[in-house]
Amino acid sequence: MGQRRATKGCRTLLETAAAFTLIVLLALLLEPLSARLHLPLSAPLVALGFLGSELLVGFGIDTGLRWYTFSDLVLLVFLPALVFEEAFNLEARSLLGSLGVVLYLAVPLFLLASLATGGLLFLGIGHPAGFPLAAAILTGMLLSATDPGAVSAVLRKRALPSRLRVVIEGESLFNDAGAIVLFGILLGLATHTAGPVNPAAAAGDFLWIFLGGIFLGGLIGTSGALLLHLLRRPLAAAVLSVAVAVFSMYLGERVFKVSGVMAILAAGLIMGATSRRLEISTFPNQLWEFIEFIAHALIFVLAGVTITWRMFETHWLAMLISILVVPLVRFVLLFGLLTPLHWIGWQASFRPRETAFLALGGMQGAATLALALSLPLQLDSWFTVQSIAYGVTLFAIFVQAPLVEPLMNRLLRPGKPHNDPT
């Protein structure tokens, strides 16, 4: 009996591994198609997941895949892998040169956008019983997490404002990490039923989780960097980077009860900077690009598999309101926060055209979908929140992303950008 159970378990594991490998292979084959259609790779991946799922259902085959069956995998493995890759491959020196404006955007802009978007959605949908304020703010936070993929690819290809690319990637990195931390806290508030919430205790928990994660990641990243100084081999750099990422997440989430994602962010920045400073090789960077490719592909295909027609039938109005509100809030806040800095001549400021491009480039992507896939069934309005997140992300990858390059050609000119130190 035990042997039969073990054989069945091995068969299931092999089938899962084969399915995931097939997804990654199809993602690789879809890259040329997405480039020809001027779409991000995420677009055909979502379409692949949705159409494949609908085809199987049409033949009466139930895949058994439900979004809640792999929510932990997405939240604890795929999403941290994306954060570590972003941190590891982000140029720390360039980031330090623009750290002021990156944090200015990643903290006040993200928090204000989350509150403003959530508040407008709450008023626009106007259904407090089915979509309470806490769920609306949670939705606003999900929709304020940005994905720099489409914008960064175009900026690299056209060799246009390097500082602008660093700011876009840095803002995305920090607000995605912040979104993951706040996700857990807001989720707790949205599902809280045991009396009133203590705001002081909630704020204290947030500071401990957030700052504790950064401190822990700094310690683990520094330890990994010291070992890298001793070993100085490409394979050692790759193995150490993976070990640092895994232990940052594990020790943060399971042992010290702080943010594993903030630990991963801090450790990734340190390991990436050390690897580049020692000029060991590009192998660790390529390894993490490969891991990012796998995580990215699986998140979008799994999201496509879990999209249902009922989302559009029952929540089309909420999706439409969100599609209008999200870019409006970003435009207003970005110009409101950055224009005064340009007027006073702050070196970190952007010209109005660059600010407009920053606003257009703040699209939803993997982080929004990953967090939407991680919603628990205990949240009464989970289907509404998930439907809105899916609707806005689909609009971003199928409509906004193809417009990035044409808009860039109109808003930005080749050459040295304003206040670009590089």
C-alpha positions as a Python dict, from the first residue, in 0.01 Angstrom:
ca = {
    (1, 'M'): (0, 0, 0),
    (2, 'G'): (279, 242, 96),
    (3, 'Q'): (472, 165, -221),
    (4, 'R'): (159, 219, -434),
    (5, 'R'): (97, 553, -263),
    (6, 'A'): (459, 656, -318),
    (7, 'T'): (437, 557, -687),
    (8, 'K'): (120, 762, -727),
    (9, 'G'): (289, 1060, -559),
    (10, 'C'): (593, 1031, -789),
    (11, 'R'): (363, 1012, -1092),
    (12, 'T'): (182, 1328, -982),
    (13, 'L'): (513, 1507, -924),
    (14, 'L'): (641, 1404, -1266),
    (15, 'E'): (318, 1518, -1433),
    (16, 'T'): (342, 1855, -1259),
    (17, 'A'): (707, 1894, -1359),
    (18, 'A'): (623, 1798, -1718),
    (19, 'A'): (334, 2048, -1729),
    (20, 'F'): (550, 2331, -1594),
    (21, 'T'): (830, 2244, -1838),
    (22, 'L'): (583, 2247, -2127),
    (23, 'I'): (462, 2593, -2020),
    (24, 'V'): (819, 2728, -2013),
    (25, 'L'): (892, 2573, -2355),
    (26, 'L'): (577, 2725, -2505),
    (27, 'A'): (670, 3061, -2353),
    (28, 'L'): (1006, 3040, -2528),
    (29, 'L'): (837, 2959, -2860),
    (30, 'L'): (587, 3243, -2816),
    (31, 'E'): (857, 3510, -2776),
    (32, 'P'): (902, 3571, -3153),
    (33, 'L'): (524, 3594, -3196),
    (34, 'S'): (489, 3852, -2919),
    (35, 'A'): (775, 4058, -3068),
    (36, 'R'): (611, 4047, -3414),
    (37, 'L'): (278, 4161, -3267),
    (38, 'H'): (452, 4433, -3057),
    (39, 'L'): (307, 4279, -2743),
    (40, 'P'): (482, 4185, -2418),
    (41, 'L'): (537, 3811, -2376),
    (42, 'S'): (280, 3815, -2096),
    (43, 'A'): (-1, 3874, -2350),
    (44, 'P'): (28, 3546, -2543),
    (45, 'L'): (101, 3361, -2217),
    (46, 'V'): (-229, 3474, -2064),
    (47, 'A'): (-406, 3390, -2390),
    (48, 'L'): (-241, 3047, -2393),
    (49, 'G'): (-358, 2971, -2038),
    (50, 'F'): (-712, 3095, -2099),
    (51, 'L'): (-766, 2930, -2441),
    (52, 'G'): (-604, 2604, -2330),
    (53, 'S'): (-826, 2589, -2023),
    (54, 'E'): (-1142, 2672, -2222),
    (55, 'L'): (-1055, 2408, -2481),
    (56, 'L'): (-1014, 2139, -2216),
    (57, 'V'): (-1339, 2242, -2048),
    (58, 'G'): (-1512, 2230, -2387),
    (59, 'F'): (-1402, 1866, -2421),
    (60, 'G'): (-1533, 1791, -2073),
    (61, 'I'): (-1187, 1764, -1916),
    (62, 'D'): (-1140, 1912, -1569),
    (63, 'T'): (-774, 2000, -1514),
    (64, 'G'): (-833, 2026, -1139),
    (65, 'L'): (-646, 2359, -1138),
    (66, 'R'): (-801, 2618, -910),
    (67, 'W'): (-630, 2946, -826),
    (68, 'Y'): (-629, 2871, -454),
    (69, 'T'): (-443, 2540, -505),
    (70, 'F'): (-122, 2719, -601),
    (71, 'S'): (-161, 3053, -422),
    (72, 'D'): (117, 2970, -172),
    (73, 'L'): (349, 2866, -455),
    (74, 'V'): (291, 3200, -627),
    (75, 'L'): (324, 3413, -313),
    (76, 'L'): (617, 3233, -149),
    (77, 'V'): (821, 3119, -453),
    (78, 'F'): (738, 3287, -785),
    (79, 'L'): (686, 3642, -660),
    (80, 'P'): (998, 3650, -435),
    (81, 'A'): (1199, 3513, -729),
    (82, 'L'): (1085, 3808, -941),
    (83, 'V'): (1177, 4056, -665),
    (84, 'F'): (1523, 3903, -613),
    (85, 'E'): (1594, 3905, -989),
    (86, 'E'): (1495, 4272, -1015),
    (87, 'A'): (1714, 4361, -716),
    (88, 'F'): (2009, 4146, -827),
    (89, 'N'): (2021, 4288, -1180),
    (90, 'L'): (1950, 4651, -1088),
    (91, 'E'): (2262, 4866, -1106),
    (92, 'A'): (2316, 4968, -744),
    (93, 'R'): (2540, 5263, -839),
    (94, 'S'): (2281, 5403, -1079),
    (95, 'L'): (2008, 5340, -823),
    (96, 'L'): (2198, 5534, -555),
    (97, 'G'): (2227, 5829, -795),
    (98, 'S'): (1848, 5838, -828),
    (99, 'L'): (1754, 5695, -488),
    (100, 'G'): (1587, 6017, -372),
    (101, 'V'): (1336, 6032, -656),
    (102, 'V'): (1288, 5652, -654),
    (103, 'L'): (1189, 5653, -285),
    (104, 'Y'): (987, 5971, -341),
    (105, 'L'): (784, 5784, -602),
    (106, 'A'): (783, 5441, -436),
    (107, 'V'): (662, 5557, -95),
    (108, 'P'): (434, 5865, -113),
    (109, 'L'): (313, 5795, -467),
    (110, 'F'): (240, 5430, -395),
    (111, 'L'): (58, 5499, -67),
    (112, 'L'): (-142, 5790, -207),
    (113, 'A'): (-225, 5596, -524),
    (114, 'S'): (-344, 5299, -319),
    (115, 'L'): (-569, 5516, -103),
    (116, 'A'): (-697, 5733, -390),
    (117, 'T'): (-762, 5437, -621),
    (118, 'G'): (-929, 5239, -345),
    (119, 'G'): (-1143, 5534, -239),
    (120, 'L'): (-1257, 5610, -594),
    (121, 'L'): (-1335, 5245, -661),
    (122, 'F'): (-1537, 5227, -338),
    (123, 'L'): (-1740, 5531, -441),
    (124, 'G'): (-1765, 5431, -807),
    (125, 'I'): (-1881, 5075, -747),
    (126, 'G'): (-2108, 5190, -465),
    (127, 'H'): (-2178, 4853, -305),
    (128, 'P'): (-2048, 4867, 55),
    (129, 'A'): (-2195, 4529, 147),
    (130, 'G'): (-2028, 4338, -137),
    (131, 'F'): (-1724, 4563, -177),
    (132, 'P'): (-1641, 4731, 156),
    (133, 'L'): (-1382, 5005, 200),
    (134, 'A'): (-1113, 4766, 332),
    (135, 'A'): (-1148, 4549, 20),
    (136, 'A'): (-1142, 4862, -199),
    (137, 'I'): (-815, 4984, -41),
    (138, 'L'): (-670, 4634, -83),
    (139, 'T'): (-768, 4649, -451),
    (140, 'G'): (-614, 4995, -486),
    (141, 'M'): (-290, 4862, -342),
    (142, 'L'): (-286, 4567, -586),
    (143, 'L'): (-343, 4800, -880),
    (144, 'S'): (-70, 5043, -769),
    (145, 'A'): (204, 4779, -801),
    (146, 'T'): (378, 4836, -1136),
    (147, 'D'): (561, 4611, -1382),
    (148, 'P'): (850, 4780, -1569),
    (149, 'G'): (899, 4499, -1820),
    (150, 'A'): (749, 4653, -2134),
    (151, 'V'): (894, 4999, -2069),
    (152, 'S'): (1243, 4882, -1972),
    (153, 'A'): (1272, 4660, -2279),
    (154, 'V'): (1193, 4952, -2510),
    (155, 'L'): (1426, 5192, -2328),
    (156, 'R'): (1714, 4942, -2347),
    (157, 'K'): (1648, 4867, -2714),
    (158, 'R'): (1643, 5234, -2812),
    (159, 'A'): (1926, 5339, -2574),
    (160, 'L'): (1712, 5620, -2437),
    (161, 'P'): (1720, 5783, -2093),
    (162, 'S'): (1918, 5545, -1873),
    (163, 'R'): (1824, 5740, -1562),
    (164, 'L'): (1457, 5720, -1658),
    (165, 'R'): (1487, 5340, -1690),
    (166, 'V'): (1658, 5315, -1348),
    (167, 'V'): (1381, 5522, -1189),
    (168, 'I'): (1108, 5310, -1351),
    (169, 'E'): (1276, 4984, -1247),
    (170, 'G'): (1362, 5114, -899),
    (171, 'E'): (1010, 5243, -837),
    (172, 'S'): (866, 4909, -948),
    (173, 'L'): (1104, 4711, -728),
    (174, 'F'): (1031, 4909, -412),
    (175, 'N'): (657, 4947, -461),
    (176, 'D'): (616, 4578, -553),
    (177, 'A'): (799, 4481, -234),
    (178, 'G'): (594, 4730, -35),
    (179, 'A'): (275, 4598, -195),
    (180, 'I'): (357, 4243, -86),
    (181, 'V'): (417, 4357, 273),
    (182, 'L'): (102, 4569, 284),
    (183, 'F'): (-94, 4290, 116),
    (184, 'G'): (-62, 4070, 422),
    (185, 'I'): (-149, 4354, 663),
    (186, 'L'): (-450, 4482, 463),
    (187, 'L'): (-569, 4128, 410),
    (188, 'G'): (-566, 4079, 784),
    (189, 'L'): (-769, 4397, 832),
    (190, 'A'): (-1014, 4305, 555),
    (191, 'T'): (-1080, 3961, 710),
    (192, 'H'): (-1062, 4081, 1075),
    (193, 'T'): (-1373, 3991, 1271),
    (194, 'A'): (-1251, 3989, 1633),
    (195, 'G'): (-1346, 4341, 1740),
    (196, 'P'): (-1196, 4680, 1648),
    (197, 'V'): (-845, 4710, 1506),
    (198, 'N'): (-578, 4891, 1710),
    (199, 'P'): (-412, 5137, 1465),
    (200, 'A'): (-101, 5179, 1683),
    (201, 'A'): (-49, 4803, 1703),
    (202, 'A'): (-102, 4769, 1327),
    (203, 'A'): (154, 5044, 1259),
    (204, 'G'): (402, 4880, 1498),
    (205, 'D'): (355, 4543, 1327),
    (206, 'F'): (416, 4705, 989),
    (207, 'L'): (741, 4871, 1102),
    (208, 'W'): (869, 4550, 1258),
    (209, 'I'): (783, 4342, 950),
    (210, 'F'): (917, 4600, 702),
    (211, 'L'): (1234, 4722, 876),
    (212, 'G'): (1307, 4383, 1029),
    (213, 'G'): (1302, 4230, 682),
    (214, 'I'): (1545, 4490, 548),
    (215, 'F'): (1782, 4435, 843),
    (216, 'L'): (1770, 4057, 810),
    (217, 'G'): (1826, 4077, 433),
    (218, 'G'): (2118, 4311, 489),
    (219, 'L'): (2282, 4061, 727),
    (220, 'I'): (2227, 3762, 496),
    (221, 'G'): (2331, 3957, 187),
    (222, 'T'): (2649, 4083, 358),
    (223, 'S'): (2733, 3728, 470),
    (224, 'G'): (2687, 3603, 116),
    (225, 'A'): (2900, 3889, -19),
    (226, 'L'): (3184, 3803, 223),
    (227, 'L'): (3177, 3440, 111),
    (228, 'L'): (3178, 3556, -250),
    (229, 'H'): (3492, 3763, -182),
    (230, 'L'): (3661, 3442, -62),
    (231, 'L'): (3542, 3206, -337),
    (232, 'R'): (3536, 3437, -642),
    (233, 'R'): (3411, 3178, -891),
    (234, 'P'): (3112, 3203, -1128),
    (235, 'L'): (2954, 2883, -996),
    (236, 'A'): (3005, 2998, -636),
    (237, 'A'): (2841, 3333, -717),
    (238, 'A'): (2539, 3157, -868),
    (239, 'V'): (2500, 2907, -581),
    (240, 'L'): (2547, 3177, -316),
    (241, 'S'): (2288, 3403, -481),
    (242, 'V'): (2030, 3122, -478),
    (243, 'A'): (2117, 3030, -117),
    (244, 'V'): (2091, 3393, -6),
    (245, 'A'): (1749, 3429, -174),
    (246, 'V'): (1610, 3106, -25),
    (247, 'F'): (1738, 3167, 329),
    (248, 'S'): (1626, 3532, 324),
    (249, 'M'): (1272, 3421, 244),
    (250, 'Y'): (1270, 3122, 478),
    (251, 'L'): (1426, 3292, 782),
    (252, 'G'): (1216, 3604, 732),
    (253, 'E'): (879, 3432, 696),
    (254, 'R'): (921, 3125, 914),
    (255, 'V'): (1176, 3207, 1183),
    (256, 'F'): (1183, 3582, 1257),
    (257, 'K'): (829, 3661, 1133),
    (258, 'V'): (942, 3963, 931),
    (259, 'S'): (899, 4035, 562),
    (260, 'G'): (1080, 3773, 359),
    (261, 'V'): (1031, 3987, 48),
    (262, 'M'): (1201, 4292, 202),
    (263, 'A'): (1482, 4060, 314),
    (264, 'I'): (1513, 3930, -42),
    (265, 'L'): (1516, 4284, -181),
    (266, 'A'): (1797, 4399, 49),
    (267, 'A'): (2000, 4080, 2),
    (268, 'G'): (1953, 4091, -377),
    (269, 'L'): (2084, 4446, -403),
    (270, 'I'): (2393, 4358, -197),
    (271, 'M'): (2468, 4033, -383),
    (272, 'G'): (2414, 4190, -724),
    (273, 'A'): (2639, 4487, -646),
    (274, 'T'): (2911, 4258, -506),
    (275, 'S'): (2899, 4026, -806),
    (276, 'R'): (2939, 4317, -1048),
    (277, 'R'): (3212, 4483, -841),
    (278, 'L'): (3421, 4165, -835),
    (279, 'E'): (3359, 4119, -1210),
    (280, 'I'): (3327, 3744, -1164),
    (281, 'S'): (3111, 3669, -1470),
    (282, 'T'): (2764, 3726, -1611),
    (283, 'F'): (2658, 3370, -1520),
    (284, 'P'): (2471, 3463, -1196),
    (285, 'N'): (2280, 3738, -1383),
    (286, 'Q'): (2189, 3495, -1659),
    (287, 'L'): (2081, 3235, -1403),
    (288, 'W'): (1843, 3483, -1239),
    (289, 'E'): (1711, 3598, -1575),
    (290, 'F'): (1633, 3232, -1645),
    (291, 'I'): (1458, 3191, -1306),
    (292, 'E'): (1265, 3513, -1371),
    (293, 'F'): (1160, 3384, -1712),
    (294, 'I'): (1022, 3064, -1557),
    (295, 'A'): (839, 3244, -1273),
    (296, 'H'): (702, 3509, -1510),
    (297, 'A'): (577, 3247, -1758),
    (298, 'L'): (409, 3035, -1491),
    (299, 'I'): (237, 3331, -1322),
    (300, 'F'): (80, 3455, -1647),
    (301, 'V'): (-21, 3113, -1775),
    (302, 'L'): (-173, 3018, -1438),
    (303, 'A'): (-357, 3351, -1435),
    (304, 'G'): (-489, 3276, -1783),
    (305, 'V'): (-607, 2932, -1671),
    (306, 'T'): (-805, 3087, -1382),
    (307, 'I'): (-976, 3359, -1589),
    (308, 'T'): (-1347, 3283, -1631),
    (309, 'W'): (-1618, 3433, -1849),
    (310, 'R'): (-1821, 3497, -1532),
    (311, 'M'): (-1567, 3763, -1429),
    (312, 'F'): (-1656, 3970, -1735),
    (313, 'E'): (-2029, 3896, -1717),
    (314, 'T'): (-2073, 4000, -1354),
    (315, 'H'): (-1792, 4254, -1300),
    (316, 'W'): (-1749, 4430, -1634),
    (317, 'L'): (-1859, 4764, -1487),
    (318, 'A'): (-1615, 4737, -1194),
    (319, 'M'): (-1337, 4651, -1441),
    (320, 'L'): (-1424, 4947, -1664),
    (321, 'I'): (-1430, 5189, -1367),
    (322, 'S'): (-1091, 5056, -1254),
    (323, 'I'): (-939, 5085, -1604),
    (324, 'L'): (-1038, 5453, -1605),
    (325, 'V'): (-945, 5530, -1243),
    (326, 'V'): (-598, 5371, -1224),
    (327, 'P'): (-419, 5575, -1498),
    (328, 'L'): (-608, 5891, -1397),
    (329, 'V'): (-485, 5864, -1037),
    (330, 'R'): (-127, 5794, -1151),
    (331, 'F'): (-125, 6092, -1390),
    (332, 'V'): (-263, 6334, -1131),
    (333, 'L'): (-32, 6217, -851),
    (334, 'L'): (283, 6202, -1065),
    (335, 'F'): (237, 6550, -1203),
    (336, 'G'): (132, 6673, -860),
    (337, 'L'): (442, 6527, -694),
    (338, 'L'): (705, 6588, -965),
    (339, 'T'): (605, 6917, -1128),
    (340, 'P'): (683, 7131, -819),
    (341, 'L'): (1029, 6970, -804),
    (342, 'H'): (1091, 7068, -1166),
    (343, 'W'): (980, 7426, -1094),
    (344, 'I'): (1226, 7464, -805),
    (345, 'G'): (1507, 7316, -1015),
    (346, 'W'): (1576, 7004, -810),
    (347, 'Q'): (1839, 6795, -991),
    (348, 'A'): (1635, 6478, -948),
    (349, 'S'): (1332, 6626, -1122),
    (350, 'F'): (1192, 6532, -1461),
    (351, 'R'): (1065, 6738, -1750),
    (352, 'P'): (687, 6725, -1811),
    (353, 'R'): (736, 6493, -2112),
    (354, 'E'): (940, 6252, -1901),
    (355, 'T'): (680, 6270, -1624),
    (356, 'A'): (410, 6184, -1878),
    (357, 'F'): (612, 5882, -1990),
    (358, 'L'): (658, 5774, -1627),
    (359, 'A'): (282, 5793, -1586),
    (360, 'L'): (215, 5592, -1901),
    (361, 'G'): (480, 5336, -1808),
    (362, 'G'): (324, 5246, -1472),
    (363, 'M'): (144, 4935, -1593),
    (364, 'Q'): (14, 4639, -1396),
    (365, 'G'): (176, 4300, -1448),
    (366, 'A'): (317, 4001, -1265),
    (367, 'A'): (300, 4144, -912),
    (368, 'T'): (-67, 4243, -946),
    (369, 'L'): (-163, 3903, -1087),
    (370, 'A'): (48, 3714, -833),
    (371, 'L'): (-116, 3893, -539),
    (372, 'A'): (-461, 3846, -695),
    (373, 'L'): (-384, 3473, -723),
    (374, 'S'): (-297, 3473, -351),
    (375, 'L'): (-630, 3604, -221),
    (376, 'P'): (-783, 3372, 41),
    (377, 'L'): (-1139, 3243, 24),
    (378, 'Q'): (-1193, 3396, 370),
    (379, 'L'): (-1209, 3737, 203),
    (380, 'D'): (-1578, 3776, 118),
    (381, 'S'): (-1513, 3999, -182),
    (382, 'W'): (-1219, 3796, -321),
    (383, 'F'): (-1391, 3736, -656),
    (384, 'T'): (-1457, 4108, -709),
    (385, 'V'): (-1099, 4202, -616),
    (386, 'Q'): (-955, 3929, -837),
    (387, 'S'): (-1180, 4019, -1131),
    (388, 'I'): (-1080, 4385, -1114),
    (389, 'A'): (-709, 4297, -1091),
    (390, 'Y'): (-737, 4067, -1391),
    (391, 'G'): (-936, 4321, -1595),
    (392, 'V'): (-690, 4606, -1537),
    (393, 'T'): (-385, 4384, -1601),
    (394, 'L'): (-533, 4249, -1925),
    (395, 'F'): (-595, 4606, -2040),
    (396, 'A'): (-236, 4697, -1949),
    (397, 'I'): (-71, 4414, -2142),
    (398, 'F'): (-299, 4411, -2446),
    (399, 'V'): (-369, 4786, -2487),
    (400, 'Q'): (-119, 4998, -2290),
    (401, 'A'): (198, 4797, -2356),
    (402, 'P'): (181, 4815, -2740),
    (403, 'L'): (150, 5195, -2710),
    (404, 'V'): (474, 5233, -2510),
    (405, 'E'): (713, 5260, -2804),
    (406, 'P'): (500, 5496, -3019),
    (407, 'L'): (441, 5722, -2719),
    (408, 'M'): (809, 5711, -2629),
    (409, 'N'): (896, 5826, -2980),
    (410, 'R'): (664, 6125, -2937),
    (411, 'L'): (751, 6215, -2579),
    (412, 'L'): (1124, 6142, -2564),
    (413, 'R'): (1404, 6214, -2806),
    (414, 'P'): (1727, 6017, -2853),
    (415, 'G'): (2027, 6168, -2689),
    (416, 'K'): (2128, 6267, -2343),
    (417, 'P'): (1821, 6310, -2122),
    (418, 'H'): (1753, 6592, -1884),
    (419, 'N'): (1983, 6575, -1578),
    (420, 'D'): (2113, 6230, -1676),
    (421, 'P'): (2450, 6187, -1507),
    (422, 'T'): (2549, 5887, -1716),
}
